Amino acid sequence: MRDFSNNILEQMIVSFLSYGFEFETFNSLLSSIGGKKIILRHDVDAKPENALSTAILEHKLNVRGTYNFRIVRETFNPDIIRKIADLGHEIGYHYEDMDLVYADNLDKHIDLAYESFKKNLDMLRKIVPINTICMHGSPRAKYDNKMIWTKHSYRDLGLNGEPYFDIDFNEFLYLTDTGRRWNGDKVSVRDKVNSKYKFDLKTTHDVINAIPQFPDNIMITIHPQRWDDRFGPWLQELVSQNLKNVIKWTLIKTRK
């Protein structure tokens, strides 16, 4: 069974369920207390049709998650967004507004990004309710998108949470497929957290085998464009991600 296929994704979800974990949307977990809980987060960076396939699979397993959509052309698809929401999943805004504007000083840049954020949030809210957000990593961008919130508040816009501000990662194990591997922190520019939990897990089989050692609270981040049962797209994503990892590694070395 190939890693990063929907078949292995299904096996991982079923394995978590067999150990008594419950899957939650980010918004629902913010008001949920107790039990073994997993925030199932999906950052839809590209290929929204893959996100729909993942959402259908999870729906069949009676599992709900949060799908964070970018506003850019290659991702923003109102029909797919509606279909995923109709399956019972949460839709969030995967914002990158610091990358979408330009100003000659940082203070003005942040203000312009905030105005862009509000406009794009309103656009999404015309399609489905939006209660939570999550920054897009944009490894080659000059600024971290979370910088908007050094001057403004997303709560003023009726938003309940942003995982990088509202999750205590010393209480939550964070697992992300960044870099198309589960130990991709060495090739991650933005998608990093400080946590007391340290697991060196490369493959999805490694994740499945380690489930008995995991704490009760987990956030799992999946990028649906990486998960495909079709060999051609699967291979294309493998090659593309390996090239991206080289670029990210170079960026990290340059910024040190």
Secondary structure, 3 states (H helix, E strand, C coil): CCCCCHHHHHHHHHHHHHCCCEEECHHHHCCCCCCCEEEEEEEECCCHHHHHHHHHHHHHCCCCCEEEECCCCCCCCHHHHHHHHHCCCEEEEEECHHHHCCCCCHHHHHHHHHHHHHHHHHHHHCCCCCCEEEECCCCCCCCCHHHHHHCCCHHHHCCCECHHHHCCCCCCEEEECCCCCCCHHHHCCCCCCCCCCCCCCCCHHHHHHHHHHCCCEEEEEECHHHCCCCHHHHHHHHHHHHHHHHHHHHHHHHHC
